[in-house]
Amino acid sequence: MPAHNEGDSLRATLQALEKLRRVDHIILVDDGSRDATARLAHAAGAEVIKAGPPCRPAGKGCALLRGLARARNYAPEAVLVSDADLGSTAACLSGLLERLDEAHPVAIAAFPPASGGGFGLVKSFARRAVYARTGYSAVEPLSGQRALLAPALDALPGLAPGFGAEVGMTLDLLADGIEPLEVPLPLRHRPTGRTPAGFAHRARQGVDVLRAVRGTRIPWPAG
């Protein structure tokens, strides 16, 4: 779980994940948080690692890659990737783990329509880009809620930087012949809103998605 200043919703998210039958260990990657994110995660029993120096976020892709690299050290059967702002609805992620099998080594959560977000331009661009390159029609190309069997995780060459991590992951899985299964789940997360900060976030996201489509990847750390 990559997290940056998620103290407000983190406790409820972790409590929900801890109750999932197939979740044995939670790793939170603190990406330069200025709030109590790391302290709250540690108090909740999660393993906390740092993506970079305090108050200097490395970006979602880098943070997620560090977390996945750490998870690989435990030789897991599968890994579950979750954003930190799902709150109690994180309990629904059991629906991803339950769908994993040899025929479906990757499952991605599809969110219900939400209000308070943007205009869907970045999502539409990501959806078109994935389809143009692979022929795969993604419902939620930006979804950060994913479950992967270990062989699928090992097939990834690394991750795209920033907010392009998920799009890059989908493209790389498809290139390796692994088609993700999208699973509708009643999840909720904090919308970025139609505010200056929200539009700035989506602008950064759009740039990162373009980098992912063009093939930029952060490789797995050595060793």
Order of alpha helices (4+ residues) and beta strands (2+ residues): beta-alpha-beta-alpha-beta-alpha-beta-alpha-beta-alpha-beta-alpha-beta-alpha-beta-alpha-beta
